[in-house]
């Protein structure tokens, strides 16, 4: 079974907020987050998937999820790259 580490982005009160998670079913997990049935932190917000990477083992995915959660510099780089490619993301969400 393949596991995925993902990074979500939302614009809440004119501030970009990111969320990192892992799952074995990314489509279903994103639907749960956007329907306020995912993690408590993600409730009530519209999330956009901006990054995901697949791993062959759950332990490797969890290890990489932990690293990405702690690496704010990398998260900022991924956010900026996404915003540059999707210029209307920030302005359309405000």
N, C-alpha and C positions, 0 to 999 in steps of 0.2 A: 504494500500500500504506500502511496506517495503522500507526503506531508508538505505543507506549504506555509511559509512565513510571509506575512503581508503587512503593508503599511497603508492606512486609510487617512484621508485628509478631509477636513470640513472647515467651513468659515462660520464661526459663531461669534456674534456681536463684534464684527469687524476684526476678528483675530483668527489666524489659522491655527487649528488644533490637529494634532496627529495621534493616531492610535496604532499600536503594533500588536499583532496576534499571530496565532498559528492554528492550522486546521487540516483535516484531510478532505474537506469538501468546501472549497473556496466560494463557489457560487451560493451555496446554501448559507454559509456563514455571513456573507455580505448581505443577503436578504434578511437574515435575523437582525443584524446591526441596524439596517435601515427601517425595520419594522418595530424597533424598540424592544426586541426580544433577545438581543445579544447581551454583551457585557454591560454592566450597570453604567459605566463611564460613557458608553456610546448612545444611551437612550435619548430620544428626542432630537436627534441631529440627523442630517442627510449626509452620508459618507460617500466618498469617491475613492476607489482603489487606485493608488498611484504606483505601487511596487509590490511584486511578489516573486518568490523564488522557491523552487521545489527541491525537496530532499527525499532520499530513499528510506530514512529511518526517522521515527518520532523523536528519539533522543537527540539526533543531530539538529532537527528542526527546532526543538525547544532550546537547545544551546544557542543557536543562531538568533532565535527570537529574543533571548535574554541579552545577547550582545547588542542587537539593534535597539532594544529598549533603553539601554544605558548610553549608547553612542549618539548624543544629541547633535553632534557635528554632522555625522552621516545623514541623520534624519533631516537636518536643515538643507543639506545638499540635494537630497532626493526631492524635498518639497520645492526648492527653487528650480530644479530641472523640470519638474512637472508644470510649474506655473509658467516657465518660459515657453514650453511646448503648447500650453493651453492658456494663452494670455487672458481669455475671457473668464477663466475660473474665478479669479479673485474679484473682478469687477461685477460679474454676474451674480455672485453670492452675497454681495453687500446689500 
